[in-house]
Amino acid sequence: MISGRISNWLPIDQAVPDLAQPSPFTQDMPALTPANIHKLETISTIQSSDKPDEIVALYQSMDDMDLLVVHESGLFHRWDLKTNALEAEYEFLAGRRTGVNFNADGSLVITPGKLVSEELLYGYSVWDVNTSEMLDCKGVHCSDNLREYDEQFADAGLALSPNGKWVVEYRGSFASGYPTHQNANSHGKIYVETDSFDDKYYTIDQITFDRSGMYIAIAIEQGVLKVYDIEYEFLSLFELKSLIEEGKIPGVVESDDHIRADYKDRQYGRYDDDNPMHTSDLAIDDTRTWLARLTDQEMIIYDLRKRFFPRQLKVPISNGNLLEFNHSGNLLAVATDDEILMFDIAKRKQVASFNVGEATALFFTHDDRLLTWGDADGVIHIWGVKRNDE
């Protein structure tokens, strides 16, 4: 059962998803909905690697014509969705699901500097997807004028905010974030440390951003989920002072290092579960209505609009690996070790299942007309619903 604790709750602003117009490839296909999702079939497959090389991330180019693919080895491919032709190939340093993220328009991607082990990443690079130029970097693989990094502080995961402003690393009991080159003038820094329970600090399992990059959700081993408003929660003293002096936020500047700002602690919500388990994936949908959490034994969906009784669905799921909302916020795909499950969010029920083996990456295209998924052999599967001829 979820406890009633939601500290300093503020209503999250609900977003309207900006669905792309159908591309030339999908204009004759209907959008995927809970009503037709059981009709999914394979439109095409792409062998993205000539040897087994797990696909760890899928995304779509800004013009919606190409599929962007990162493999565990660090191999990057851009595939034309209509012709299945290879448009570009780059060699990044390394890849892993908890270390590879695209920004919202698909123009940037973050990848690990290298894989230390199955649990740890070392350093990172941020790349321009269109040119393969390294734009930001941390680690010994970087040039001298970029960030240094000590391998003893290897990370469990990395994330690039969808607005391209923040790189966030998490390890152990804390997460920290730094402005990217696009946000270089920011004096802010993201830092979150888990609460102490019985003098023990619990591990951060997963983090995720909403599509705008304004909110970050953090799943903690102890069973706690927290959602933060990044814009206000993680400002530096310099930024606080400037905003107070400009009258943009209420507060008092007593000195350069002593500032009282009335807005602070804008933690949106805290959700406690009485059966803490490892969180394998975490997602906020594009409408900022739903927060989904996948553990080793269950999938839970919370309604971000509700202060009381926010949990809307709890389903036992064994060996769950991945979550992916469609952009309309009415479908949720869940990948396990041997199938992909589909949930109707509004009706809070499962509407389809597909026995396909293990999916290692999931992505709904921006127009919500295709579901793409990758596997450990480096194969991309493109699914859709074909329109019946009249």
ABEGO torsion letter per residue (X at the ends): XBBABBBGBBBBBBBBBBBBBBBAAAAABBBBBAAAAAABBBABBBBABABBBBBABBBBBAAGABBBBBBAAGBBBBBBAAAGBBABBBBBABBBAAABBBBAAGABBBBBABBABAABBBEBBBBBAAAGBBABBBEAABBAABBBBBAAABBABBBBBAAGABBBBBBEABBBBBBBAAAAABABBBBBBBBBBGGBBBBBABBBBBAAGABBBBBBAAGBBBBBBAAAAABBAAAAAAAAAAGABBEBBABAABBBBAABGABABBBBBABBBBBABBBBBAAGABBBBBBAABBBBBBAABABGABABBBBBBGBABBBBBAAGABBBBBBAABBBBBBAAAGBBABBBBAEBBABBBBBAAGABBBBBBAAGBBBBBBBBBBBX
